[in-house]
């Protein structure tokens, strides 16, 4: 069974929320912290629920999201 890791480069994120709108699982949230550019960057609320569809990464205009597949031995 595969698990997925979503990594956000918060300094690249401008808080446009496109990733949040396109996430089929609804697990992307906007941070309450402010990044170096003055925006509230995206983050993930439930890493385990990610299905690795890559919708968030594909729609991100700034390339701030990367998805990694981790093989598990389950």
N, CA, C and O atoms as a DFTB+ gen file, in Angstrom:
296 C
 N C O
     1  1       0.839      -1.185       0.000
     2  2       0.000       0.000       0.000
     3  2       0.884       1.247       0.000
     4  3       1.907       1.286       0.682
     5  1       0.496       2.243      -0.748
     6  2       1.294       3.468      -0.839
     7  2       0.717       4.563       0.043
     8  3      -0.497       4.700       0.196
     9  1       1.619       5.330       0.610
    10  2       1.254       6.545       1.338
    11  2       1.884       7.702       0.588
    12  3       2.863       7.531      -0.139
    13  1       1.321       8.862       0.770
    14  2       1.825      10.029       0.061
    15  2       2.179      11.135       1.034
    16  3       1.498      11.343       2.038
    17  1       3.247      11.837       0.724
    18  2       3.679      13.002       1.493
    19  2       3.496      14.225       0.614
    20  3       3.977      14.267      -0.518
    21  1       2.803      15.210       1.137
    22  2       2.627      16.475       0.433
    23  2       3.550      17.482       1.095
    24  3       3.523      17.660       2.312
    25  1       4.366      18.137       0.283
    26  2       5.281      19.146       0.829
    27  2       5.006      20.479       0.155
    28  3       4.947      20.587      -1.070
    29  1       4.843      21.474       0.988
    30  2       4.583      22.828       0.515
    31  2       5.826      23.674       0.732
    32  3       6.430      23.633       1.804
    33  1       6.209      24.437      -0.274
    34  2       7.278      25.417      -0.109
    35  2       6.556      26.708       0.262
    36  3       6.115      27.458      -0.610
    37  1       6.443      26.955       1.543
    38  2       5.626      28.066       2.019
    39  2       6.145      29.431       1.562
    40  3       5.369      30.383       1.481
    41  1       7.435      29.542       1.263
    42  2       7.954      30.820       0.787
    43  2       7.568      31.106      -0.664
    44  3       7.567      32.264      -1.082
    45  1       7.242      30.077      -1.431
    46  2       6.785      30.269      -2.810
    47  2       5.281      30.537      -2.876
    48  3       4.805      31.145      -3.835
    49  1       4.537      30.096      -1.879
    50  2       3.077      30.169      -1.891
    51  2       2.584      31.606      -1.734
    52  3       3.051      32.340      -0.863
    53  1       1.632      32.000      -2.588
    54  2       1.052      33.336      -2.486
    55  2      -0.381      33.291      -1.947
    56  3      -1.091      34.296      -1.993
    57  1      -0.804      32.139      -1.442
    58  2      -2.108      32.024      -0.800
    59  2      -3.289      32.154      -1.738
    60  3      -4.342      32.631      -1.316
    61  1      -3.160      31.750      -2.991
    62  2      -4.251      31.902      -3.960
    63  2      -5.402      30.925      -3.709
    64  3      -6.513      31.145      -4.192
    65  1      -5.149      29.859      -2.965
    66  2      -6.129      28.848      -2.571
    67  2      -6.624      27.958      -3.714
    68  3      -7.621      27.255      -3.551
    69  1      -5.951      27.973      -4.861
    70  2      -6.337      27.065      -5.939
    71  2      -6.185      25.608      -5.514
    72  3      -7.042      24.778      -5.815
    73  1      -5.104      25.301      -4.819
    74  2      -4.865      23.930      -4.371
    75  2      -6.006      23.464      -3.463
    76  3      -6.477      22.331      -3.560
    77  1      -6.428      24.351      -2.595
    78  2      -7.528      24.039      -1.678
    79  2      -8.822      23.771      -2.442
    80  3      -9.566      22.852      -2.102
    81  1      -9.089      24.567      -3.466
    82  2     -10.311      24.406      -4.259
    83  2     -10.324      23.102      -5.047
    84  3     -11.390      22.531      -5.276
    85  1      -9.147      22.623      -5.467
    86  2      -9.079      21.432      -6.308
    87  2      -8.813      20.135      -5.557
    88  3      -8.832      19.067      -6.169
    89  1      -8.567      20.191      -4.261
    90  2      -8.307      18.970      -3.486
    91  2      -9.602      18.175      -3.314
    92  3     -10.539      18.661      -2.680
    93  1      -9.670      16.955      -3.870
    94  2     -10.903      16.171      -3.762
    95  2     -11.188      15.687      -2.337
    96  3     -12.330      15.364      -2.011
    97  1     -10.177      15.638      -1.504
    98  2     -10.350      15.182      -0.129
    99  2     -10.598      16.332       0.845
   100  3     -10.956      16.093       1.999
   101  1     -10.417      17.558       0.404
   102  2     -10.658      18.721       1.260
   103  2      -9.690      18.823       2.434
   104  3     -10.070      19.280       3.512
   105  1      -8.448      18.402       2.234
   106  2      -7.488      18.368       3.348
   107  2      -6.451      19.490       3.292
   108  3      -5.551      19.538       4.130
   109  1      -6.565      20.380       2.327
   110  2      -5.646      21.512       2.255
   111  2      -6.286      22.705       2.951
   112  3      -7.435      23.064       2.690
   113  1      -5.518      23.300       3.832
   114  2      -5.989      24.452       4.611
   115  2      -4.976      25.578       4.471
   116  3      -3.830      25.357       4.078
   117  1      -5.411      26.771       4.794
   118  2      -4.505      27.910       4.757
   119  2      -3.960      28.130       6.165
   120  3      -4.702      28.114       7.146
   121  1      -2.668      28.330       6.237
   122  2      -1.988      28.509       7.514
   123  2      -2.356      29.841       8.159
   124  3      -2.708      30.797       7.467
   125  1      -2.275      29.896       9.459
   126  2      -2.476      31.165      10.159
   127  2      -1.171      31.949      10.214
   128  3      -1.168      33.140      10.524
   129  1      -0.065      31.276       9.913
   130  2       1.245      31.937       9.880
   131  2       1.374      32.730       8.577
   132  3       0.680      32.455       7.599
   133  1       2.246      33.687       8.582
   134  2       2.505      34.518       7.405
   135  2       3.903      34.194       6.885
   136  3       4.855      34.121       7.662
   137  1       4.029      33.998       5.556
   138  2       5.338      33.683       4.990
   139  2       6.150      34.953       4.742
   140  3       5.706      36.054       5.069
   141  1       7.332      34.795       4.167
   142  2       8.238      35.924       3.967
   143  2       7.701      36.963       2.983
   144  3       8.163      38.104       2.970
   145  1       6.732      36.572       2.165
   146  2       6.139      37.506       1.202
   147  2       4.872      38.174       1.740
   148  3       4.275      39.016       1.068
   149  1       4.465      37.795       2.956
   150  2       3.291      38.393       3.563
   151  2       1.985      37.669       3.297
   152  3       0.912      38.228       3.524
   153  1       2.059      36.429       2.818
   154  2       0.865      35.640       2.518
   155  2       0.673      34.524       3.548
   156  3       1.613      34.115       4.229
   157  1      -0.577      34.042       3.643
   158  2      -0.879      32.859       4.454
   159  2      -0.754      31.645       3.540
   160  3      -1.622      31.427       2.695
   161  1       0.301      30.853       3.686
   162  2       0.525      29.734       2.765
   163  2      -0.376      28.537       3.056
   164  3      -0.939      28.403       4.143
   165  1      -0.490      27.688       2.068
   166  2      -1.265      26.460       2.194
   167  2      -0.491      25.422       2.998
   168  3       0.739      25.432       3.043
   169  1      -1.240      24.535       3.625
   170  2      -0.661      23.397       4.338
   171  2      -1.686      22.268       4.304
   172  3      -2.786      22.438       3.778
   173  1      -1.330      21.137       4.857
   174  2      -2.231      19.987       4.820
   175  2      -2.714      19.675       6.231
   176  3      -1.941      19.695       7.188
   177  1      -4.006      19.388       6.338
   178  2      -4.589      19.127       7.657
   179  2      -4.539      17.651       8.035
   180  3      -4.525      17.326       9.222
   181  1      -4.512      16.754       7.057
   182  2      -4.535      15.317       7.337
   183  2      -3.688      14.585       6.300
   184  3      -4.197      14.133       5.275
   185  1      -2.401      14.475       6.577
   186  2      -1.456      13.839       5.656
   187  2      -1.880      12.418       5.293
   188  3      -1.722      12.004       4.145
   189  1      -2.409      11.678       6.241
   190  2      -2.800      10.282       6.011
   191  2      -3.945      10.146       5.009
   192  3      -4.082       9.104       4.368
   193  1      -4.761      11.178       4.867
   194  2      -5.916      11.122       3.972
   195  2      -5.559      11.412       2.520
   196  3      -6.398      11.230       1.638
   197  1      -4.336      11.857       2.251
   198  2      -3.918      12.192       0.891
   199  2      -3.894      10.927       0.026
   200  3      -3.323       9.907       0.413
   201  1      -4.524      11.013      -1.151
   202  2      -4.580       9.873      -2.073
   203  2      -3.567      10.002      -3.209
   204  3      -3.516       9.144      -4.090
   205  1      -2.763      11.063      -3.199
   206  2      -1.715      11.240      -4.193
   207  2      -2.206      11.596      -5.582
   208  3      -1.523      11.303      -6.563
   209  1      -3.357      12.212      -5.694
   210  2      -3.921      12.538      -7.009
   211  2      -3.148      13.643      -7.727
   212  3      -3.248      13.773      -8.947
   213  1      -2.386      14.432      -6.989
   214  2      -1.553      15.515      -7.501
   215  2      -2.333      16.707      -8.042
   216  3      -1.749      17.577      -8.688
   217  1      -3.630      16.764      -7.794
   218  2      -4.423      17.903      -8.257
   219  2      -3.870      19.214      -7.727
   220  3      -3.798      20.200      -8.460
   221  1      -3.485      19.234      -6.474
   222  2      -2.970      20.455      -5.861
   223  2      -1.679      20.909      -6.538
   224  3      -1.516      22.089      -6.848
   225  1      -0.771      19.975      -6.765
   226  2       0.514      20.310      -7.374
   227  2       0.348      20.760      -8.824
   228  3       1.044      21.671      -9.271
   229  1      -0.552      20.141      -9.550
   230  2      -0.757      20.485     -10.950
   231  2      -1.381      21.863     -11.125
   232  3      -1.075      22.559     -12.094
   233  1      -2.245      22.263     -10.210
   234  2      -2.940      23.541     -10.337
   235  2      -2.162      24.707      -9.730
   236  3      -2.507      25.863      -9.976
   237  1      -1.138      24.436      -8.955
   238  2      -0.374      25.494      -8.285
   239  2       0.416      26.323      -9.312
   240  3       1.303      25.791      -9.980
   241  1       0.100      27.614      -9.440
   242  2       0.786      28.439     -10.434
   243  2       2.238      28.766     -10.068
   244  3       3.007      29.222     -10.915
   245  1       2.605      28.534      -8.817
   246  2       3.947      28.878      -8.364
   247  2       4.848      27.671      -8.138
   248  3       5.996      27.832      -7.723
   249  1       4.353      26.470      -8.401
   250  2       5.160      25.265      -8.206
   251  2       5.585      25.069      -6.762
   252  3       6.695      24.612      -6.489
   253  1       4.703      25.414      -5.843
   254  2       5.031      25.373      -4.415
   255  2       4.686      24.044      -3.750
   256  3       4.903      23.882      -2.549
   257  1       4.148      23.089      -4.518
   258  2       3.688      21.827      -3.924
   259  2       4.359      20.645      -4.617
   260  3       4.433      20.586      -5.845
   261  1       4.846      19.704      -3.808
   262  2       5.424      18.465      -4.324
   263  2       4.782      17.291      -3.608
   264  3       4.518      17.355      -2.407
   265  1       4.530      16.217      -4.349
   266  2       3.938      15.003      -3.794
   267  2       4.962      13.886      -3.904
   268  3       5.553      13.681      -4.964
   269  1       5.171      13.168      -2.816
   270  2       6.110      12.045      -2.787
   271  2       5.364      10.782      -2.395
   272  3       4.556      10.782      -1.467
   273  1       5.643       9.717      -3.109
   274  2       5.048       8.417      -2.810
   275  2       5.978       7.628      -1.921
   276  3       7.171       7.512      -2.203
   277  1       5.431       7.082      -0.839
   278  2       6.215       6.258       0.079
   279  2       5.602       4.864       0.103
   280  3       4.427       4.694       0.430
   281  1       6.399       3.889      -0.242
   282  2       5.918       2.506      -0.200
   283  2       5.925       2.014       1.240
   284  3       6.889       2.224       1.978
   285  1       4.850       1.364       1.626
   286  2       4.766       0.774       2.965
   287  2       4.670      -0.736       2.812
   288  3       4.342      -1.237       1.736
   289  1       4.947      -1.437       3.857
   290  2       4.951      -2.902       3.794
   291  2       3.664      -3.510       4.335
   292  3       3.670      -4.656       4.787
   293  1       2.584      -2.782       4.300
   294  2       1.299      -3.303       4.814
   295  2       0.665      -4.235       3.843
   296  3      -0.415      -4.764       4.110
